């Protein structure tokens, strides 16, 4: 993210602001910026007396302000990091008076995760004038594979589209979890490697042949044998392949196909943009649209809604989720 790079670059150049208010739904970048400030603004000798970590659940705004107004000891500045600052959401506006006149020798960092402050109120205006307000927005699922490629590219690695999609479908949009898995791969694989589905399977434990990505592909191709093999594997390993995740993916897939059927322009670029998918997968969707006419897609979406309810225990008489998925598959491929 360009804004993160700019914040880090400014700090490295010595342009350090008195307040960094880090907020938003995606905690990954909040943690990264906070950790960078914690690790770099003061040297090790200065940290003992001049660096403090507070937690929102344990302090009040008055406590934070009191500490922020202290002068550093034998150092140019002090650093105060408030983690889980969202626990102070009911009183956070009281910080506005300090933000209007911050202590110039204090670097106050507030990690306000999963929430954001009202940009119309006094606190936001004061923070924007005195320091840095950074909003970390949650990535959409279709953006995460590109994020993985960018992160790996910066470390001199590459990744195949299928391998990136496997990580997204297994780990979702949690960037911290994905980053942890990427770090494992970087430990065992030399720089310059293109990460493949085989690497993912061997080092992370995601099956390259039996996963939601391959199920979607098999259903789209109407590959009955492959689809039933995958569903059987899911039934034998329910903990690693929860029905709710599979249902969500299939619902999203057929909703995209419905959208595709309504498109006049089916050029690869238009399809990729409209469906928010990697261009690499466009042909897969076009083939699936040929295999499933619009009327059939609409019927399948209704089926998915029905079986989603059954999977949650409504009207299914405690049928195992693996059996529900097999039954659903038969109806989809009929």
N, C-alpha and C positions, 0 to 999 in steps of 0.2 A: 504494500500500500504506500502510495507516494507521500501521503501526509505523515506517516510514521517515519519514513526515511528523512523527511525534512526536519522533523523534531529531533531525531538523533544527530543529524548533521549539524544543526544549530548548537546543540549541547557540546558536541565535539569541538566546535569552533570557539566555545567559551561564552556563547550567547545564552546564558542560563536565566530563565524566568523565575520570579519568586513563587509562582503557583502553577501547578499542573493539575488540572481537573480532568481525570480520565473516566469517561462514562460510556455506557452502551451495552447492548445485548451480547456482544462477542467478547468474552474475557481475555482471549488470547493476546491481542495487541495491548490491552490494558496492562497485563502482566509483563509483557516484553518491555514496554516503555518504562514501567515502574522499576523493573529489575535493572535496566540499563542505568537509570539514574542512581539507584542504590549502589551499583557496582563501580560507577565511574566518576561521579561528581567529587567525592572525597577520596583521598588516599587512605591506606590502611591505618596510618598513624593518627589521622584526624577522626576516623569513624568512632573510636571508643567514647569520646566526649561529645561528638557533634552529629551523630546519626541515631535516629530514634524511629522505631516501628510501633505504631499504635493500631488498635483494632476498634472499628466502629461500635461494636457491641459493648466495649469496655469503657468508652470515654464519651464525653459530651463535647459540644462545639466549644464551650468555654474552656475545657481542658486543652483542646487542640490549639485554640488561639493563645492561651497562656504559654504553652510550650513554643509556639511559633514566634512569640515576641521576645523570647530569650535571645541573648547575644551568644555567638559562637565562642568557644574557648580555644585560643591559640590556633585559629583557623580563619579563613576568609569568610566561610559560611557554614551553616548547619543544614542538615537534611532531615525532614520529618515526613515519614510515609504513613499514611492512614489507609490500612487495608480494610476491605469490607465496609467501606464508608457508606454504602447504601443502607446499612443498619441505622444511619442517622437521618434517613429521608424526611422524617417528620419535623426535624429541627434544622435541616441543612440551610435553609434560607437565612438563618442567623449568622452564617459565615460571611454575608454580604458586607457587613461593616468592616471586617478585617480585610476582605478583598479590595475594598476601596482604598485602604492604606496599608498594604502588606509590608512586613519587615523586609527590607532589601537584602539583609544578610541571611535570610531563611529561604530554603527551597522546600515548599510545602507540596506534597504529592498526595492526591486523594483518589483512591481506586473505587469508583462508584459503579459497581458492576450490575449488569442486567436491568438497569434503569437509566433515566436521564432527567436532568432538571428542566424546568419550564423556561424556555428561551425568552419568554415575555417578561420574566420577573427580574428583580434588581440583582440577584446573585449572578445570573448568567451574564448580564451586562457588565458587572464589576469584574468578574473573572476574565471575560474576553478582553477587557481593557488592560488588566494588570498582568495577565499571564497567558497560559495556553489552555483552551478547552478542546479536548479531543473526544469525538464520538466514534466508538468502535461498533460498526454496524454488522449484523449477522449476515453472512454470505448465504445466498440462495444455493440450493443443492447443485444446480447446474453451473455455478461459479467455482465450486470447490476443486474440481479436477484441474482447472486452469491455475488455481492457487497452488496446488501441489506441484504442478510443473514449474511455476515461477520459483517456488522455494527451492526445489531441487536444482534448477538451473543455476541459481546463485551459489550453489555448493559444488558445481561442476558434475551434476548428475542429470540423467534424462529418465523419462518413464513412458512406457507405451500407453496409449489411450485406454486399453482394456485394463491394464494394471491400476491406473489411476481411478477408473470407474469401480474396480473391485474395492479399493480402499474407501471410496465414498459410500458405497452401498453397505459396507460392513461397519463403518465407523460413523456414518452420518455426516453432519456438518460441524462436529466438535473439532475445531482446529487444534486444540491442545492435545487431544487424543491422537489425531492424525500426525501431528508433529512428533509425538513420542514414538510412534511406529516408524516414521521416516528416520528418526535418529538411530533406531535399532538397525535399520537397513544400511545406514551410512557407516556403522561400525563394522559390518561384515563384508561390505562391498567396496571395492576400490573406486576412487574418483574416476569419472569418465564412463562409468557403467550405465547402460540403459536398463532400468529396472523393469522386469517382465512379470507376467502372471506367475511364472515358476518361482521367481524370487519371493513374491508375496506369499505363495503357498508354503515354501520351505521355511521362511523366517518369521512369518506372522501367523500362519495357521489358517488362512482363508483358502478353501478349496478353489482351485482355478477352473474346475469342471462342474462343480455342484454348488452353485450360488445363485442368488436372485438375478444377477446380470445374465447368466447363461440360461436361466429359466425364461426370462423375458425374450431372449433371442430365439430359443427353441419354440416358444409359443408363436412368436411373430413369423417364424418360418414354417409353422405347422409341422414341426418335426416331432411327431407323436411319441416315438420311442425315447428320444432324448428328454423330452419334457416329463414323461412318466418316470424315467430313471432319476431325474433331479428331485421330483416330488417324493419319490420313495426314500431318497437319501434324507430329505427334510423330515419325513415322518420318523425315520430311524434316529435322527439327531435333532429333536425339537428344541432343545435349549439353545443350540447355536443358530437355529433357523426359525425364530418365532413367527407364527402365522400373521400377526399384526403387521410385521415389517413387509412380508411378501404381499399381503393384501394391498398395502399402501403403494408399493411399487407397481403392481399390476393395475391398480386404479389409475395411477398417474400415467402409465403407459397407454392405456386405452383412451383416457381423456385426451392425451396428445394426438392419438390417431383420429379421434373425432374432430379435433381442431384441424388436423391435416386434411381430412376429407373436405373441409369447408374452404380450403385455400385454392385460389385460382393460380397463383404463382408457386410452382413446386420446384423452383431452382434450388440447388443445395444451399446457397447462401440464405435465401428467404426461409427455407424450412428450418435451418439451424437457428436463425434469429427468432422466428415465431415460436418454435417449440422449446427454445432455450436449451439446445443440446449441442454437443461437440460435432462439428462438421463430419468427423470421422464416422459417426453413427447414422448419418442421414439416409444412406442406402438401406440400412436395416429397417428404418421407419417406413420408407417408401415401399419396400417389399411387403412389410406387414400390412400396409394400407391396401395393397393389391389382394392380399390373402383374406382380409376382413373388410367387406363392404360396410358402408355407413350404418345400414340397418342392423347388421350383425354386431358392430361395435357398440351401438346403443343398447342392444340386448345384453351384451357382456357386462356393460357398466351396471345395469340393473342387477345382474347376477352377483357381481362383486359386492354391491351394497347388501344384498340378501345374505351372502355368506360372511360378510364382515360382522353382521349382527349375530349370526349363528356362532361365529368364532368367539364372540364375547359371552356365549352361554345362553343366548335367548332363543328358545325353541329348537335346540339341537340335541336335547336329551343326553348331555355329557358325551357326545361323540368326540373321539380323539381328534385333535386339530389336523393331524396327518391325514386322517380319513376324510375330513371335510375338504382338504385341499385336493385330494385325489378325485373326489366327487365333483368339485368345481372344475377341475381340469378337463374331465370327461365332457362336461357341458360346454366349456369354451371351445374345445376342439371338435365338437360334434358337427 
